[in-house]
Amino acid sequence: MLTAKQNVLETLKPDGKPDRLVNGFVPFVPIMSDPIYALLRGNRVKGKTTKDVWGTEIAWPEGQHAAMPHVTNENKVLKDITKWREILKIPDVAGAGKDPAKWETAKSAAAAAGQNDKLSMGFMGTGVFEQLHFLMGFEDTLMNFLIEPEAMHELVEMVGEFRLAYIKELVDKLKPDIILSHDDWGSKKSLFMSPEVWREFIKPQYVKIYGYAKAHGVMIMHHADSFLEPIVDDMVELGVDIWQGTLPQNDIVGLQKQLKGRMVLMGGVDAAIVDWPNTPEAVIRTEVRRACETYGPGGGFIPCLTYGGPGAIYPNVEETIIDEIDKYNKDVYGISG
């Protein structure tokens, strides 16, 4: 029987020999105690509306699962894309990470992950595209790709350099096994933009961002709970090891045949079915078993909810999902744990 960590690493190999399905996020330890995380997301307080270091209003109403950007015509940071240089103050990630003492808690967590046969996982929320709509809203972001391409190229390049500086801090100082990087590029049914626009503006930034991590031996888990079928081969080119958040609205079986293990698909469990108040346990188990039975045989698949990290919104959902994957592994592979 492979250890949990060994089973992940075998799953990641196109010709690997995992002995069971990886059980969602169980083998990964997300680390969110580094000073860059504190700089960029430490302002988020449940029950309050605050502003992040870029100036974007972040709302977290009481009773809601997570904080979200609240961008209106009145409060948007960038009302005129052509004036971004005059308006924006770029957060200093190198300065935030300068004091070695501020990394100690995160480093200890990473070391403990390795000692417990798990993979340490650095975290980078709010990716390149997301940062754009945090600053100016969805409508302006998508329109400016078309009507202000010169200014958008400049702005996207700046955001890309900011993210490159961020990943350098994590790679050089935390040295995680893998980095979970968020950037949603589509809805349940389509990309937010054409593949050509994505390739022109967004992809080049990830060539350098993910390229740095891969060159230093750090794996990439990219979260996007989106329909991304048209660009999966591009994601392979970027060095993405795991596409986390793979919605079942994608043709997962077809993608497995297309990818041939070059990128692992992680998700497949439909939150719209299982994550509700008082969802019957049988409903949760049926959906999890469906995902395991449908996608497991194709290889290169890790079952989990499609959210951007471990956990569910409502009680007992995550625990039932983990237990059912464990039961599937025991039934099919004769291995529990």
Sequence and secondary structure as in RCSB ss.txt:
>XXXX:A:sequence
MLTAKQNVLETLKPDGKPDRLVNGFVPFVPIMSDPIYALLRGNRVKGKTTKDVWGTEIAWPEGQHAAMPHVTNEN
KVLKDITKWREILKIPDVAGAGKDPAKWETAKSAAAAAGQNDKLSMGFMGTGVFEQLHFLMGFEDTLMNFLIEPE
AMHELVEMVGEFRLAYIKELVDKLKPDIILSHDDWGSKKSLFMSPEVWREFIKPQYVKIYGYAKAHGVMIMHHAD
SFLEPIVDDMVELGVDIWQGTLPQNDIVGLQKQLKGRMVLMGGVDAAIVDWPNTPEAVIRTEVRRACETYGPGGG
FIPCLTYGGPGAIYPNVEETIIDEIDKYNKDVYGISG
>XXXX:A:secstr
   HHHHHHHHHSTT   SS   TTTTEEEE  SHHHHHHHTT  TT EEE TTS EEE  TT SS EE   TTT
 S S GGGHHHH     HHHHT  GGGGHHHHHHHHHHHHTT EEEEEE S HHHHHHHHHHHHHHHHHHHH HH
HHHHHHHHHHHHHHHHHHHIIIII  SEEEEE   B SSSBSS HHHIIIIIHHHHHHHHHHHHHTT EEEEE  
S  GGGHHHHHHTT SEEEEE TTS HHHHHHHHTTSSEEEEEE HHHH STT  HHHHHHHHHHHHHHHGGGSS
EEEEESSSSS  SSTTHHHHHHHHHHHHHHHHHS   
